[in-house]
């Protein structure tokens, strides 16, 4: 189980990263057009919906270069500062070797066994039991653990969790999730902005625009079209985020067993983590953790249930339930 399909999984992750980056301009243009339609609906006295859409398309031709420059800056800032953003969002700090010599030794031994550069360690001061890996390259990889995890797990169980996170690094899961977070962030921002403000602001601004410019028979329909387009872009971005293969957790569990040769340690660690993993963190960061019980509308779960993960280890790796 440990080695089966891992190289294919890595190739798939690299391909998904490329598709995310390639699909970003298409979805961004769709979002910009939706915003242009909403602007026309709120501010322009158009005779019908068709005329409003044509005017919105004309606006799109003028504003898309500026939007892409803005998106490029978003990507650059997020790409360069994502680690600081992650650490700030969960309250993580660096963990020194003096504070946790045994943890560092466990991590270094696992890395030596595979010829890996040892990631740095971070800690979140919370009683919750969780961990995640982050980074885009050997020089930037970090493994973050919670205080609760260190206190609750024994040496073998901690080693299994560290091996699980190292497997995510080796399998390129970490890089894929970081790219997805950066990709989805701009659409989530605009989508949430619409959900929170557009209906209220639209009614108010629409009324003002009509009082100033007279009748706008296509305006109301244009506003509905704009809301629908922005919501679709937002939902597509969410689907991308939540539909990234849940197989990665099964493979990371298997990779942990392959590294440690101790399936029971991984099973025991998962049992202790189950029901005690809730960290106060943004949804994007929770998706990166060893366990995430949250889902979107009860549909898109980012992790398989721990009971199924334990069952897979018991069946294929020879561990005891």
N, C-alpha and C positions, 0 to 999 in steps of 0.2 A: 504493500500500500504506500510506503514512504516515497518510493521513487516513481511509481507509475503515473505517467501523464504530467510530471512536473515541468519538463522542458516545453511541452505543448502549452501548458498553462502560462509559462513565461512568455512564449511567443504571442499567445493570445492577449496578454496584458500589454505587451509592446504595441500590438496592432490596435487595441482599444485606445491606448494613449494617442496614437497617430490619428485615429478617427475622431476622437474628441477635439483635437486641435484643428483638424480639417473641417469639422462640422461647425465649429464656433462661428466663422464668418456668415454661414448660411442662416443659422438661428439668430444671429445678431441683426442681420438685415431684416428678418421677419419681425423682430422686436421693434426695430427703428421704424419700420413702416406702420406698425400698430400704433406707435406713439405719434407719428405724423397724422394718421387718420384721426386719432383722438384730438390732436391740436386743431385740425380743420373743423371737426365737429363742434368744438367748444368756442372757436373764435371767428370762423368764416361763415358768411351768409350764403350758403350754397343752395341752388334750386332743387337738387335731387341728389340721391346717393352716388350715382355714377359720376357726377361732376365733382363731388367731394372726394371720391377715390382718386380721380385724375389729378386733382389739386394736391392731394396727399402724396401721390407718386412724384409730382414735380418737386415738392418739398424734400422728399427722400433723396432726389438727385443732388440737392444742394447740401444736405446735412450729413450724408453718410460718411464723407471723408473725416469730418470732425468727430463723428461717433467712433470711427475706427481708431483715430488717434487717441481718444479717451480710453477706449478699450485696451489699446496697446499699453498705455500708461498703467491701467489697472493690472494687466498681466505682469508688467515689469515690476511694479511695486509689490504685488502679491508674491511673485516668484522669488524676489530678493529678500522679502521680509516674512515669508510664511511661517518660519520657525518661531520667530518672536511673537507673531500673532497667535500661533497655537499655544505657546507657553503662557502668554498673557491671558488667553481665554480660559485656561484651566488652572491658572495659578501655579504652574510648574517652575521649579528651580533646579539648578545643577546639583547633582549629588556627588560629593567628593569621595575619593578612595578611602580617606581617613574615616569618613562617616560610615561607609559600608564596604569594608575590605572583602568580606566573604562574597557579597553580590558581584563585585568587580572581578574577583577570581573566577566565579562561575561563568560570567560572561566571557572573560578572556579565554578560558579553557575551551568553551564552545567555539569561539571564533578561530582559535588555533587549529582545532580539529578540522576545520573547513578552509583554512587559509584566508579568513576574512579579516578586514580591518575592524578593530573593536569599536563599536559605536560608543558615544558618551551616554552617561546615565542621567536621567532627570527624575525628580520625585514630586508628587502632588501630596500635600499634607491633608489627607482625607481618610476616614475609616473605611471607605468603600474599597472593594477589591477589584482592581482593574489594571490594565497595562496597554500600551500601544507603542508602535514604532513610527518614526517620521523621518523625512529627509528625501533628498533627490540624488545623492551621490555618496560615495564612500566617506568623503570628508564631512558630510553634513548629517549622516544618519545618527539618530538618537533613539534610545529606548527609555520610555517614561513608565514608571511604576508608581503605585500609590502606597502610602504609609500602611494602610490596612492590609495590602497584599504582603508586604514585608513582614508584618507582625503575625499574620494568620497562617502563612504557608511555611512548611519546613524546607530544608535545604534542597531536597530532591524535587519538590513541587515548584520552588522558585526557579530551579534550573530548567524545568519543563516549560514554564511560562516564558523565560528568556529565550529558550530554543524556539518556541512558537513565534515570538516576535522576530527573531533572526531569520526564520523561514519566510516570513512576510517580506523581509528585506531581500533575501536571495531570490524570491519568486517575482520580484518587481511589483508586488501588491502595493507597497508603500508609495512608490512613484505614481502608479495609476490613480490612487486615491487622492494624492496631492493635486495632480492635474485636474481631476474631476472636481475637487473643491474649488480650485481657482476658476475653472470653466463655469461651474454652476453659480458661483457667487454673484456675478453681475446680473444674471437672470432672476435669481432669488431676491436680489435687492429691488429690482424694478417690480417684480411680481408682488412682493409684500407691500411695496409702496402703493400699488394699485389697490390691493385688497383693503388696505387701511384707510386710504385717502380719496381714491378717485371718485367713488360714488358721491361722497359728500361734496368734494370740491367741484365735481362735474355739474352737479345740480346748481350749485351757487354760481360758478363761472358761466355755465350755459345760460342761466337766467340773465346775467349781466350782459352777456354777448348779444342775446336777442333783444334786450331793451335798447342796446346801443345801435345795432345794425339791422334791426327789423327781423322779419320772418326768416327762418332757416329750416325749410321743410326736411332737408336731409340730415340735419345736425343730430337729432336724437338717434337715428339709425347708425350714423357714423360713430357716435360715442359707444353704442352697444358693440359694433364691429371692433372698435379699438380695444375695448375691455376684453372681448373674446380672444383677440389675437395675442394680447399681452398675457392673459391667463393661459392660453395654449403654450406660449413660449415658456412660461414659468413651469407648467406641468411637465412639458417635455424635458426641461432641465432636471426636475425632480425625478422623473422616471429614469433618466440617465444615471443620476446619483444612486438611486435605490435599486436599480436593476443590475449593477455590477455583480458579477457572479458570486453567490454565497458559497460556492465550492472552495473559495480561497480559505475559508476557516477550516474546512475538513482537511485540506492539503497542508495548512499550517500546523494543525494538530498532528497529522501524520509525520510532517517534517520534524516536529519536536520529538516524537518517538524515535525517528531515525537518528537524530543527533544524540539523544540521551540513552537510547536502548532501554527505556523504562516507561512502558505504556501506563502502568499503574500510577506513576507520579503525575502524568498528564490528566488522567481520569480523576484522581483525588483533587488536583488543583481546580479542575472544572467544577467539581461538586462543591468545593468551598466557595468558589466565585459565584455560583448560581444563586440568584436572589439577593446578592450583597454587592452588586457591581455598579450601582447607579451613581455616577459622578456628575456633578453640576458642570456641564460642558455643552457647547453648541452641538446641534445635530451632526454637523459635518465632522466634528472631532469624535463624537460617539461612534460614528461609523468605522473609525480606525481602531477602536479598542477591541480587546480580546472578547468582550461580551457587550452587546448592546440590546437591551430589551425593548427599545422604542421602535416604532414603525410609523409610516405615514398613512393616516386614515385606516390603520389596521390592515393595510394591504402589502406595502413594500417593506418587508423586514430585511435588514441588512445582514443579519446573522441567523443561521439555523438554530433551533432550540438546543440548549446544552444537552438535554436528554438524548437527542439524536446524535450529537457529536460523541457522547460517551458510548452510545450503542455502536457507532461505527468503529471506535477504537477497540471496544471489546470484541467485535466480530472480526475485524481485519488485522488488528495489531496484537491480539492475544491478551489484552488487558482484562482485569476483573471488573465487573460492574460495581 
